[in-house]
Amino acid sequence: LKKIPVLDLSVNKKRTNLMFETDAQLEQAKEVLSPFLDVSPVVEKEKKRDPRIMINDLDHDLLDKEILLSEIVSGKNESIKRLVDEGHPVKVVHVNTTGRYAVIQVSPEVRKAISERKDKLFLKLRQHSVRNRFYVTQCFHCQRFGHVAGSIYCPNKDKSAVCAFCTGDHDTRSCQAKKDNVLSRMKCVNCDHGGSKEDKRHAQSHPASSSMCPFYINAKVRLMESTSGVTKEEKNMYLTRAWEDLRGKRLGRLAH
């Protein structure tokens, strides 16, 4: 299956489950594996997650989940209030009191209503701009994306941690090369071990935690694709900008 991207893999005593992004890739895998194994293709449409948005520059008296939620669904945001009254959810997921921002999870219908208002919300006496929030989960133990440290999906859960800065078998926080900012020791474990030939060549241009890592970029795109209401234009804009920045870094036009 080297030429057929496998999105996810899980193994139990009786079977191995492989997940592919498209039906065409599923059929390709079936043709490759059927002569050797008992293959049963199952097409499941992934349930999309509700969108999340970020609100910045909040007043200090709005840095409380209940107060903030009350303001969002107030009469000043009439279309949102109407949708909430109809049963569409709005949830304050996180409030950062230091950075004065909040992350809100809403239904696709509420997100559309906010978009129609040019991504503006009225809170107290001010109008706030909002933007989509895509938080890519990364394991700080193995440095792979899609799960957190301690998860059963971590391939290194019974092994030593992998450093995000130098790929050493130690916790990133204790990495002396990182503390001393020794850039010659920096290397992304994902690009070094699992990337293409070009990724391997440029593995020392960034740590595994970089948002300019091709593995991070791909993980964010998958997150965008699995979120309701995200348009192809928004995804393609992000991809174009991210790959242009990545190429610029590899050509030496951007600093570490």
Secondary structure, 3 states (H helix, E strand, C coil): CCCCCCCEEEECCCCEEEECCCHHHHHHHHHHHCCCCCCCCCCCCCCCECCEEEECCCCHHHCCHHHHHHHHCCHHHHHHHHHHHCCCCEEEEEEECCCCEEEEEECHHHHHHHHHCCCEEEECCEEEEEEECCCCCECCCCCCECCCCCCCCCCCCCCCCCCCCCCCCCCHHHCHHHHCCCHHHCCCHHHHHHCCHHHHHCHHHCCCCCCCCHHHHHHHHHHHHCECCCCHHHHHHHHHHHHHHHHHHHCCCCCC
